[in-house]
Amino acid sequence: MTNPLSIVIVGPAHPYRGGIAANNDRLAQELMRMGHKVKIYTFSLQYPSFLFPGKTQYTTEPQPEGLDIEVAVNSINPITWLKVGRRIRKDRPDMLLIRYWLPFMAPCFGSIARIAKGNGHTRVISVADNIIPHEKRVGDKVLSKFWASSTNGFVVMSHSVGNDLKQLGYSRPIGFCHHPLFDNFGKAIPKDEAKSYLKLDASYSYMLFFGLIRDYKGLDWLLEAMSDPRIRARKVKLLVAGEFYADAKVYYDLVAQHKLEDVVTFYPEFIPDPEVAKFFCAADIVVQPYKHATQSGVTQIGYHFSKPMLVTKVGGLAEIIPDGKVGYVVEPNVRAIADAIDNFYEEGREQAMALCAEQEKAKYSWENMANEILRVFEASK
């Protein structure tokens, strides 16, 4: 192990909800387990309400034990950037660790990083979900360049994000580590018990589409695949569990158009942590029919519960699902999705794929992520 470091994390953390906040909390716990000192500065305002399409940005779950979290950063108030940056500069931590996922955050993060580095000691390491976001906007590249130029090194979770960094001209150390497991959702429960919790018909099989519903995630393709006669002939239903961040009418209209009301059930809300296991454990397979992607936290929840998964051949999704073993990696179109679903049930592949997922998930540890961050930190000297 490296000598114990003083590390400051800036970004979403409790009481914010969602994958990135949970990831920062869990990463802080892992770094502390390894002997490092960690403090988190989270947002007093993450998104202005007019930019946030959901119902709430906050969780009702208790704060994870042992974390030092201070609410201090307003994403649109430069005065808070100045204050936090100066505090970090004065405290002289060895590492400032920032998760980057959206160019909107670049001015805030880039300003804090530049001020903090002014002490000549602190180095800035970034873990990046995306460099260029899925839903592109004018100015994305300029903002991402501004952020990247303030860092001393990056850790990316898919090779496509690493390629995006290089295309921006980034020449400092770039490390790679797959997204770790989301292991904060408790243990798996028996399938019949999960179905009972959700009041599902136990005589049917269930597939799961999980997470925030955005247009790039391809739920429309999956609904069209559900209308395939081969699938309609089976006792298979689809659970769609997640809050709409897109026009819900588009998807409900597709259900009506294809007469899928009896085989598609929507749970149109953010699923709280204690409920997540029920949805994954009730399902035979998790389907992610994305139109484009880098990586996905949903995949890592699927691995946590040892679930077969169907993903499309986009971004980094294909990198972590061994095709034909843990699940299916298919071309991004309706026919390919329907073919894979039909094969899964026709060949009875659930048990074998679940066993492969149980074996494969060992490589997606938080220790691996923490070690890669520390490796890039050392390489950035």
Secondary structure, DSSP 8 states (H G I E B T S, - for coil): -----EEEEES--TTB-SHHHHHHHHHHHHHHHTT-EEEEEEEEESS-GGG--SS-SB--S---TT--EEEEEETT-HHHHHHHHHHHHHH--SEEEEEE--GGGHHHHHHHHHHHGGGSS-EEEEEES-SS-SS--TTHHHHHHHHHTT-SEEEESSHHHHHHHHHTT--S-EEE--------S-----HHHHHHHTT--TTSEEEEEES-B-GGG-HHHHHHHHTSHHHHTSSEEEEEES-BSS-HHHHHHHHHHTT-TTTEEEE-S---HHHHHHHHHH-SEEEE--SS-S--HHHHHHHHTT--EEEESSTTHHHHS-BTTTEEEE-SSHHHHHHHHHHHHHTT-HHHHHHHHHHHGGG--HHHHHHHHHHHHHHT-
